[in-house]
């Protein structure tokens, strides 16, 4: 009799668990996705992946609805988030224009909205999951490669992205690496806002200001496009290395072609946005990673950054990619 009662209790518990999971799976949820306008190659790729993930989820789960917004600046993005809060979204996937978006994200988080924060980050931990690429390794691997191929001597110029957590990590890491090698000097560092035209103008200024530059590091392939154009138009021949970041198909193609200026890159996959979209649904559904004993998703998820060189560039070349 006791064994039969235990069996019934276990069966009831299992049934309750299955019912709870089923209830989670059928609950209607709405997720807002907000990110910068596709003004440059990388963000065009990121927007494409966001839309793909949204389409995939809406096909397989009729109980999930997405509201997609893009913004050209942080003021518009803050207004979009305010509007999404009013519309009653259950979750938000946020790829910030810059980290000054923090106050409105705090407001959403305080209301119990499930937040998946991305990439550029915010200055306070107002999120449930923060998905980022490994920006420290992204810069460290690149700058160590640059220094080695400069023979640990010469002059370097930097171009940063927008003011945000990501930029601060990359620049701090870059300066720490260069500081190890007394023969290398950083001549200048200015923000190019991950924009080709802004980087082109900065590079033109660098070329007029500094008669001897050995290497250029932008940590971004869109800005590197601008630097390459400025350098070509200048007619100068002194620069030995130009290094971007994110492994765009144009830069990977240059590496494959044995371009003397662009010989390596680091990965920063734009499909991370698609992963963030999935994490928002899984988090709201109360799901965790298979094999995890913890019942919630990790609060920090860091994606690997890999070096791309002539030896492995072919495996990173996707000619049909939008980036």
N, C-alpha and C positions, 0 to 999 in steps of 0.2 A: 504493500500500500504506500509506504514511504517513498519507494523508488518511483512509483507511478505519479505521486504528487510532485516529486522533484522534476520528473519528465514534463509534467504539465506546466510547472513554473518556468522551466527553461524554454519550452515551446512558446509560452506567453511572452517571455522576454524577447525571444528571437522575432516573434511576430510584431511586437511593439517597435523593435529596431527597424525592421523592414518597412513597417508602416510609416515610421518617422522619416526614413530615407525616401520613401515614395512621395510623402507629403512635400519634402524639400524639392524633389525633382519636378513636381507638378506646380509648385508655387510660381505665380507670375511675377517676374522681376523686370525692372527697367534700369538700364545702365547708360549713363551719359559718358561719352568719349570726347575729350577736348584736347586739341593739340595745335601746334603752330601751322599756319598756312604753308602749303608746299611751295615755298619761294626759292628753294635750292634743291639740288639733286638728292641729297640724303633725305630731306624731309619729304620730297616727292615719293621716295621709296617707302618711308615710314607711313605716309598717308595711304599708299596703295595696300600695304600689309594690314593696316587697321581696317580698311574697307573689306578686304578679303576675309579677315577673321570674323567681322560682323556678319557678312553674308553667309559664311559657313555655319555660324551658330544659329542664325535665324532660320536656316533651312532644316537643321536637325533638332531644334528645340523651339516649338511654337510658343512656349511660355516665356521666352526671352525677347525683350524689345530693346533696341539701342537707339539713342539719340546722339548723332555725330555732329560735332562742331569744330570749326577751325578758326583761328584768330591770327591776325597779322601783328598784334602787339599784346602786351600783358593787360592793358586796360580793357580791350575787347574780350580777352580770355576771362578776366575776372567777372565781367558782365555776363558772359555765357554761363559761367559756373553758378552765379546768382540765379539766373533764369532756370537752369537745370534743377537747382534746389527747390524753386517754386513749383516746378512741374512734378516734384515728388519722386525723383529717381531714388532707387535703392542703392545704387553704386555709382562710382565715378572712376574712370580711367583718365589720369591727368598726365600729359606730356607738357610740362610748363614752358611758356615762352621764356621765362626766367624765374629766379627764385623769389622775386618780389610778389609772386602770386600767393605766398604763404598765408596772409590773413584770411582770405576768402576760403582757402582750403581748410583752415582751422575751423571756420564757421560750419562748413559742411560736415566735417568730422565730428564736431560737437553735437550735431543733430542726429548722429547715428548712421550717417551714410557710409557705406563701405568704400574705402579709398584704396585704389591701386595707384601708387605714385611711380613716376618713371624718370629715368635719365637725369635731367638737370636738377631735379630734386627741389626741396624746400628747406627752410632753415630751422624748422621745428618738426618733431616726429608725429605729425598729424596724419597718419595713414595706417592702414592695416597691413599692407604689403608694399615694399619698395623694391622695384625691379630695376636694376641698373647693369650696365656693362662694367667690367673691371677697369675703371679709369686710371687707377694707380698703375696697374700692369700695362695698360694701353700706352701710357706715356713712358713708363720705365723701359719697356722693351724697345720702343722706338728710339728713345734718346740714347740708350746704351749702344744700339746699333749705329746711330749717327756718330757718336763720339769715337767708336772703334774705327769707323770708316773715314773719319777725319784724321786718323792717326793720332788722336788725342791732342790735337793742336789746331788753332785757327779761330775764326770769328763766326758766331752764330747769331741769327736774328729770329725772333719768335713773333707769331701772330696768334692771339688768343680768340676764344669764342665770346659768347655773351657773358655778362657778369652772372655767375651762378655757381652752385656747388661743384658741378663737373669741371668747369673752367679752373676753379681754385685748386682742385685736386691735381689736374694735369699740369698747371703752371708750377705749383709747389714741387711736384715730383720732378719736373724737368730741371728746375733750378738746383734741387738736391743732387741730382745725378751729375750735372755739369760741375758743381762745386767740388766734386771728387778729382777733377782733372784740371790742374792749374794752367795747363797750356791752352785751355779753351775759354773764350770770353763771350758772354752774351752782350751784344751791342745794344739791343733794343727789344722792347716787347710792347705791342699795342693791340687793342681789341679789334678784330675784323668781323665780329658778330656772325661767324659762319656764313659769310656772304662773299661771293666771288668778286663783285664789283668793289666792295669795301677793301678786300684784301689786295686787289689790283692797285688801288690808290695808295695803300700803305706801302706796298712793295716798291712802287715808283718812288715814293719818298725815301725809303731805305736806300735805294740804288743811287739817288742823288746825294744822300747824306753820308754814306759809308763807301769809300773807294775799294775796300777789300772785305768781301763776305765769302766765307767758306761753305756755310750750310744754312738752310732755311727750314724751320719746323713750324707747321701750322696746326698739326693734330687734326686736320680736317681736309678732305680731298676737294671739296668745293672751293675753299679758300686757296688751296694749292693751285687750282686751275687759274685763278687770278694772278698768283705769283709767277707761274710759268709764262703767262702771257706778257706780264710786265718785263720779265727778264729777257724774253725773246725780242721784244720791241726795243729794249735798251741796247742790244748788240754786245753786251758784256760777256766775258768768258771766264770770269774768276770763280763763280760758284760751282762747287763740286757735288753737292747733295741738296735735293729738295724733297722733303718728306711730309706727307699729309696724314691721312688716317681715315679709316672706315672701309678701305678696299673697294672703292668704286670700280665699275668695269673699265672705265677709261684709264685709271691708274694701273690696274692689274694688267691691262693690255700693254701699257708702256713697259711694265716689268718684264712681261713675256717677250717683248721685242728688244730687250736689253738696252733700254733707254739709259744713257750715261748719267742723267740727272735723277731719274726716278727708278731706284733699284730695289725698293722694299716698301712695304706698307703694313698696317695693322688692322685687324678686323674690328668692326663695330656694327653688327648686323641690324639693319632697319626692321627685320622681321620680329625684333624683340617687342614691338607694339602689338603684334598678333598674340604673342604669349601673354602680354598684360591683359588683353581683352578676355582671353580664356581664364586667366587667374581671377578676374572679377566675377565671372559666372561661378566658378568653382568655389570661391570664397563665400559668395552669397548662398550657395547650395550647401555649405557646411562640409565640403569635400576637402580632403588632404591628398598629398602625393602617395601613390601606391608604395607600400613598404615602410612608410613613416609610422612610427608608433604614436607620434604627436597627432592630435585630432584637428589641428589647424594648420594652415599654410604657414611657412616661415615668414617672419616679418621682413627679412632682408634676403633677396635672391640676387646673386651676382653672376653674370654671364662671363664666360672666358673670352679673353682677347688673344688672338693668335697672330704670329708673324707671317707675312706673305713675302716670299723672295722668289727669285727666278726658278729655284728648284721645285717649288710647290705651287707656283702662281696659276698653273693650268687648272688646278682643282678649285680655285676660287674665281674663275672667270665664267660669268653667266651673261652671254651676249644679249639675251632677250630681257634682261633685268631693266627696270626703269632707273636704276642707279648703278 
